[in-house]
Amino acid sequence: MVATLGLRPVGETERQLAPDLARGIMLALIAVANSAVYLYGRPYGMRQHIIEHDLIDRLAALLTMSLVDGRAYPMFAALFGYGVVQIWNRRRDDAEGLRVLRRRSRWLLLFGAAHAVLLFSGDVLGVYGLVGLLLCRMLRLRDRTLLVLAAIWLVPVALLTALAYTTPEGASERTIFWSLAADDAATALMLRPLEWVMTPVGMTGVFTAALVGVWAGRRELLAVPDRWVRRAALGGPLIGLAGGLPVGLAATKFVEAGGPGTVMALNALHVVSGIAAGLGYAALIAVAAQRIGARRGPIVRALSATGQRSMTCYLLQSVGFVALLPPYTLGLGGVLGSAATLALAAGVWAATVIAAELMRRAGRRGPAESLLRRLTYPRR
């Protein structure tokens, strides 16, 4: 192996509260978003969510689609870009920094491939690995250039999303993620690699969020929120709600969606506004972290511990969902409605928070993080 010259992993006492707290909280939204796509055995509506009829399930689906769907992954992408800058700032020279960042991104890509093939084809680790390789080519760009590229990229994001998620209403068969409704594990295993390759098409917005994260990382805005961060903390979630509510209302049949053109426009608005929401969620947590300061109670410590072990907890979520929801395990995805699935997702997330806190008390890092660190920062 090639030994790094000066770069090393961040120590426990060097970590900022805001990114870890944000990751820990947003893993709850990841759990809610991912669990919803496991439901099967009923007609599918907008964005492949099942069509609900009971009021409580329709309200739960409305909440999920308006505030969570397409909103959590962009926030994680922004934090990913922010973290890339933190690694870059610790470099001894540019060659060392690029070598470490590229190695980390390639391993993330492989971690994502394993996660997608074995557990969940909607994996995001591989997507972040690809984004990381792209960011390595952009770290010397000026701030203005980064923000212009982030804004320009929203155009293909809107177009690809409008096409990818405009599917037949009330279809009995899935048009994406077929493995989640497969009757046996062998069929699901064969389908997942194909689905994983297609996943980046539905996650194109993460690139814009990651570029904004790089820009924010250069100013350490999560550590020291300024007035723009405070404005984003208010405006981002409001934009996300305004853009997500129309799809949520249409998907839950509280309003009529209209023709295909209207559906395409709603889907595009949903995803673009989701990027604003994700950035706003991160800003909101940064403001909260600044007010918390050193006064960290048990809940904040547990959530921060979860954020520090976010990859491990993310993978544990998939283990839990695969054990409970698909047809070839307990099959709960065929009987639970959106409200019960929301509660189940919260329970799975809470279990990972407890596991992360126990690891913290034992002085242990997450196994996934430890392995990635070993592979990224190799020693002779």
ABEGO torsion letter per residue (X at the ends): XBBBAABBBBBAAABBAAAAAAAAAAAAAAAAAAAAAABBGBBBBBGGBBBBABAAAAAAAAAAAAAABGAAAAAAAAAAAAAAAAAAAABABAAAAAAAAAAAAAAAAAAAAAAAAAABAABAAAAAAAAAAAAAAAAABBAAAAAAAAAAAAAAAAAAAAAAABBBBGBABBABGAAAABABAAAAAAAAAAAAAAAAAAAAAAAAAAAAAAAAAAAGAAABBBAAAAAAAAAAAAAAAAAAAAAAAAAAGABBAEBAAAAAAAAAAAAAAAAAAAAAAAAAAAAAAAAAEABBBAAAAAAAAAAAAAAAAAAAAAAAAAAAABAABAGAAAABBAAAAAAAAAAAAAAAAAAAAAAAAAGBBBAAAAAAAAAABBBX
